[in-house]
Amino acid sequence: MKVRHTSPARLGLLVISLLWLVVALPLSVSAAPYAAFVMDARSGEVLHARNADTRLHPASLTKMMTLYVAFQAIENGEITLDTTVKISANAAAEQPSKLGLRSGQRIKFRYLIRAAAVKSANDAATAIGEILEGSEAAFARRMTRTAKSLGMSKTTFKNAHGLTEKGHLSTARDMSTLGRHLLYDYPDYYNLFSRKSTDAGVKTVPNTNRRLLSNYRGADGIKTGYTRAAGFNLVASAERGQERIIATVFGGRSTATR
């Protein structure tokens, strides 16, 4: 690892990030394949990498791309935050974590975004994909195309939510790249990821990442994920002074080690 012109603020972020990753490593081996990546968000400089290009299950980190495409669609005028979405039987039948949407229910697009970002709701993520591309499969293809355009060369999406599916794979490096793009491409929406709870239309939902947001100084996102195949995954961003670091882990053994 080569770090140049390391300021005290960035050094502090890096040291804590690496300590966290070292603690997670020995515990994660039995749970799922382990990978980690730490980058300077502003410069893109790589500060730490371990199995960073190994293709693994991203779990709900997937929703980062679902939301990136949703933000893109709003900016392009394809849809508005106040567009009313009719929930399909397919979306309503998604497995937890979910908002609890019912088939035929109508809800504004803004609440689907909030639920996917904060609650990590699978039904909301599927509904986002269906309203934008007509089917989740078509939306997953759009997600993959978008990933390639962002330089995420080893990522393929098969669904909008991240539940385990053959061929649905990404890497720690690619997910860090996506986190950086969310931060800088859509700063007006990025605040969603730091909300400890949010109004999702039908109810107020807590953030799945609130433990890190509450306990790690400077943390303001981004996304957690878990499936049995993936282990406990996380893309985290924190800012202290003029320094910002993005750290990603795949294959954590528990919420605490993640």
Number of C-alpha atoms within 10 A of each C-alpha: 6 7 12 7 7 11 11 12 14 19 14 14 24 23 11 13 20 18 11 16 24 13 13 22 23 12 16 21 14 13 16 20 19 28 25 29 27 28 23 21 23 13 9 14 14 17 18 19 17 16 16 23 18 17 20 24 31 33 27 30 27 28 26 26 25 28 23 21 20 24 21 16 14 12 12 10 8 10 17 16 14 11 13 16 19 18 22 19 15 15 24 21 16 20 13 12 16 19 24 18 22 16 14 12 13 14 20 16 23 19 21 27 26 26 29 30 30 27 24 31 26 28 29 32 31 29 29 29 26 23 19 17 14 12 16 23 17 15 24 24 17 19 25 21 16 16 24 15 10 13 12 20 16 18 24 20 26 22 25 29 33 26 23 19 13 8 13 21 21 26 27 30 29 23 28 28 20 22 27 21 17 20 18 12 15 15 11 11 14 20 13 21 25 21 18 19 19 18 14 23 16 12 12 13 19 17 24 19 26 19 12 20 22 13 9 12 12 17 21 23 28 29 25 30 27 24 17 13 17 25 27 27 30 29 26 25 28 20 17 15 9 9 18 20 27 29 30 31 31 35 32 30 23 15 16 11 18 25
